[in-house]
Amino acid sequence: MVIPEGQRSLNIQGGGMKKQLSDRGNGVFSGKNRSTVIPILTIALFLLLVGVSLYRFFYQAKTASDQIIAREVLTLVDIFKRIDKKCKIIDFDYQKNRINFLNIKSIDENSSEFGPMNVAFPRNWEGPYVADNPTIQGKDYQIVRTKKGYFITPGDGVVLSNGKVVGKDLKLDEDADIPKMMVDKNGLNYKGKALAAPLTVGTTNLGQVILKNIVRADDSLVMQQQGCGVHVALAQ
């Protein structure tokens, strides 16, 4: 088909204009996409790095807390064994007893209580046993009484590295099986280290304990008197 000269020129010019506009449009949108995508990717990468850093920070903080707990519960057990040897621990007032009294230097002579702890021989107290009572995450350690005995544990509200919260996820009531928790990685255990410790103190026969100490005191007095007698005899 023969196209008139004028119409052919128009079609060519129109086609060129369409191509030019199309190329221009592609260039404009392509540039806009690049200028928008790059900042978005940069922000996303930054937020990802911040998130990873925060996760590592909090996880490492919890891990460090677990390591401190494993060490300090054993230290506290040693301190209470020393107290029991000298003062003879009778019992504790509550089911959960905060350990916030080890820095006491002395008490009234008529009292036999150090915080919630009752002892038979308060005059034998050799405190303070610590300069500052140990805490973890701002919370005191505690002595928990259960049907299986006394245990030293982190205080209620402490968050462990396994995500469990002491006193909330890990119930520490009279029926609590703390020995089982101490070997459970989802309980009071961190990489094979127990985050609690048994405390074998307390007595059910206070009279017998007092009687034994009276006998010891009498024996010491007799020995002192015998020693004085020997000295007198030698002097004569």
DAVENCOR-V394723 format. One record per residue. N is the residue number from 0. RES is the residue in one small letter. PHI is phi in whole degrees, 0 to 359 (999 if undefined). PSI is psi in degrees with one decimal (none if undefined). Layout:
# DAVENCOR-V394723
n = <N | N>
res = <RES | RES>
phi = <PHI | PHI>
psi = <PSI | PSI>
This chain:
# DAVENCOR-V394723
n = <0 | 1 | 2 | 3 | 4 | 5 | 6 | 7 | 8 | 9 | 10 | 11 | 12 | 13 | 14 | 15 | 16 | 17 | 18 | 19 | 20 | 21 | 22 | 23 | 24 | 25 | 26 | 27 | 28 | 29 | 30 | 31 | 32 | 33 | 34 | 35 | 36 | 37 | 38 | 39 | 40 | 41 | 42 | 43 | 44 | 45 | 46 | 47 | 48 | 49 | 50 | 51 | 52 | 53 | 54 | 55 | 56 | 57 | 58 | 59 | 60 | 61 | 62 | 63 | 64 | 65 | 66 | 67 | 68 | 69 | 70 | 71 | 72 | 73 | 74 | 75 | 76 | 77 | 78 | 79 | 80 | 81 | 82 | 83 | 84 | 85 | 86 | 87 | 88 | 89 | 90 | 91 | 92 | 93 | 94 | 95 | 96 | 97 | 98 | 99 | 100 | 101 | 102 | 103 | 104 | 105 | 106 | 107 | 108 | 109 | 110 | 111 | 112 | 113 | 114 | 115 | 116 | 117 | 118 | 119 | 120 | 121 | 122 | 123 | 124 | 125 | 126 | 127 | 128 | 129 | 130 | 131 | 132 | 133 | 134 | 135 | 136 | 137 | 138 | 139 | 140 | 141 | 142 | 143 | 144 | 145 | 146 | 147 | 148 | 149 | 150 | 151 | 152 | 153 | 154 | 155 | 156 | 157 | 158 | 159 | 160 | 161 | 162 | 163 | 164 | 165 | 166 | 167 | 168 | 169 | 170 | 171 | 172 | 173 | 174 | 175 | 176 | 177 | 178 | 179 | 180 | 181 | 182 | 183 | 184 | 185 | 186 | 187 | 188 | 189 | 190 | 191 | 192 | 193 | 194 | 195 | 196 | 197 | 198 | 199 | 200 | 201 | 202 | 203 | 204 | 205 | 206 | 207 | 208 | 209 | 210 | 211 | 212 | 213 | 214 | 215 | 216 | 217 | 218 | 219 | 220 | 221 | 222 | 223 | 224 | 225 | 226 | 227 | 228 | 229 | 230 | 231 | 232 | 233 | 234 | 235>
res = <m | v | i | p | e | g | q | r | s | l | n | i | q | g | g | g | m | k | k | q | l | s | d | r | g | n | g | v | f | s | g | k | n | r | s | t | v | i | p | i | l | t | i | a | l | f | l | l | l | v | g | v | s | l | y | r | f | f | y | q | a | k | t | a | s | d | q | i | i | a | r | e | v | l | t | l | v | d | i | f | k | r | i | d | k | k | c | k | i | i | d | f | d | y | q | k | n | r | i | n | f | l | n | i | k | s | i | d | e | n | s | s | e | f | g | p | m | n | v | a | f | p | r | n | w | e | g | p | y | v | a | d | n | p | t | i | q | g | k | d | y | q | i | v | r | t | k | k | g | y | f | i | t | p | g | d | g | v | v | l | s | n | g | k | v | v | g | k | d | l | k | l | d | e | d | a | d | i | p | k | m | m | v | d | k | n | g | l | n | y | k | g | k | a | l | a | a | p | l | t | v | g | t | t | n | l | g | q | v | i | l | k | n | i | v | r | a | d | d | s | l | v | m | q | q | q | g | c | g | v | h | v | a | l | a | q>
phi = <999 | 269 | 261 | 303 | 302 | 296 | 289 | 298 | 297 | 294 | 296 | 296 | 296 | 297 | 299 | 296 | 294 | 297 | 297 | 296 | 295 | 298 | 297 | 297 | 298 | 298 | 294 | 295 | 291 | 296 | 295 | 294 | 297 | 297 | 290 | 265 | 293 | 299 | 298 | 296 | 296 | 297 | 295 | 298 | 296 | 297 | 296 | 296 | 296 | 297 | 298 | 296 | 297 | 295 | 298 | 296 | 297 | 291 | 294 | 295 | 296 | 293 | 297 | 299 | 299 | 299 | 296 | 294 | 300 | 302 | 282 | 284 | 295 | 289 | 298 | 294 | 300 | 299 | 297 | 290 | 294 | 296 | 297 | 296 | 296 | 272 | 256 | 58 | 290 | 273 | 190 | 234 | 292 | 239 | 290 | 236 | 238 | 290 | 268 | 226 | 230 | 284 | 265 | 288 | 277 | 200 | 228 | 299 | 299 | 275 | 256 | 236 | 244 | 239 | 63 | 271 | 263 | 253 | 234 | 278 | 230 | 296 | 291 | 273 | 300 | 244 | 288 | 284 | 271 | 218 | 288 | 226 | 297 | 293 | 224 | 222 | 56 | 77 | 239 | 292 | 290 | 216 | 256 | 253 | 265 | 231 | 291 | 258 | 115 | 270 | 218 | 264 | 224 | 297 | 289 | 302 | 100 | 289 | 262 | 271 | 292 | 277 | 88 | 279 | 255 | 295 | 90 | 247 | 283 | 253 | 288 | 244 | 261 | 301 | 268 | 298 | 263 | 295 | 304 | 291 | 298 | 291 | 246 | 255 | 296 | 267 | 239 | 261 | 212 | 230 | 51 | 86 | 257 | 287 | 256 | 206 | 210 | 289 | 237 | 270 | 227 | 98 | 220 | 258 | 230 | 296 | 300 | 295 | 297 | 296 | 298 | 299 | 289 | 294 | 298 | 298 | 296 | 295 | 298 | 296 | 295 | 298 | 297 | 295 | 294 | 295 | 296 | 295 | 297 | 297 | 298 | 295 | 299 | 295 | 294 | 286>
psi = <137.7 | 123.3 | 129.8 | 149.0 | -43.7 | -40.9 | -36.9 | -41.9 | -38.9 | -42.8 | -40.9 | -45.2 | -41.8 | -44.1 | -41.3 | -39.2 | -41.0 | -44.2 | -41.9 | -43.6 | -40.2 | -46.3 | -40.7 | -42.9 | -43.9 | -40.1 | -42.2 | -49.5 | -36.6 | -44.0 | -38.5 | -40.9 | -44.0 | -42.9 | -19.7 | -41.8 | -41.2 | -48.7 | -37.0 | -44.5 | -38.5 | -44.8 | -42.4 | -43.4 | -40.0 | -46.2 | -37.2 | -45.5 | -40.8 | -43.0 | -44.5 | -41.8 | -44.1 | -40.9 | -46.9 | -38.0 | -50.7 | -36.5 | -43.7 | -34.9 | -43.0 | -39.6 | -44.1 | -38.7 | -43.5 | -42.3 | -40.1 | -43.6 | -47.3 | -36.1 | -43.2 | -29.5 | -34.3 | -38.7 | -42.5 | -37.7 | -44.0 | -41.3 | -44.7 | -28.6 | -39.4 | -42.6 | -43.8 | -37.0 | -38.7 | -44.8 | -16.3 | 95.5 | 128.0 | -57.5 | -172.1 | 149.5 | -36.3 | 169.7 | -34.6 | 122.9 | 118.0 | 135.9 | 87.3 | 27.2 | 8.2 | -10.4 | 8.3 | 132.3 | -46.3 | 167.7 | 175.3 | 140.2 | -28.0 | -1.8 | 149.8 | 18.9 | 136.7 | 101.0 | -131.4 | 5.2 | 132.1 | 131.6 | 157.6 | -32.0 | 77.7 | -24.4 | -15.8 | 3.1 | 132.3 | 28.6 | 168.0 | 142.9 | -19.2 | 154.1 | -42.2 | 136.2 | 131.2 | 142.5 | 162.5 | 126.8 | 34.6 | 10.5 | 141.3 | 149.4 | 168.2 | 155.3 | 119.6 | 128.9 | 124.9 | 177.5 | -14.3 | 9.9 | -170.6 | 146.9 | 144.1 | 126.5 | 165.9 | 157.1 | 158.4 | 136.3 | -12.0 | 133.3 | 123.7 | 168.1 | -20.0 | 4.7 | -6.4 | 143.3 | 124.4 | 131.6 | -16.6 | -66.6 | -34.5 | 95.9 | 126.6 | 64.2 | -170.8 | -31.7 | 2.2 | 135.8 | 75.9 | -38.3 | -37.3 | -40.8 | -32.2 | -15.4 | 6.7 | 121.9 | -20.7 | 8.1 | -125.6 | 59.1 | 135.5 | 108.3 | 46.3 | -3.5 | 127.9 | 140.0 | 23.0 | 166.0 | 140.8 | 147.4 | 101.5 | 74.5 | 176.7 | 155.3 | 147.3 | -5.1 | 79.8 | -38.5 | -41.5 | -40.2 | -46.1 | -40.9 | -43.1 | -41.2 | -31.9 | -42.9 | -43.3 | -42.1 | -40.5 | -41.5 | -42.0 | -40.3 | -41.6 | -44.2 | -39.4 | -41.1 | -39.5 | -38.3 | -39.9 | -38.9 | -40.1 | -43.9 | -40.3 | -43.7 | -42.8 | -37.2 | -35.2 | none>
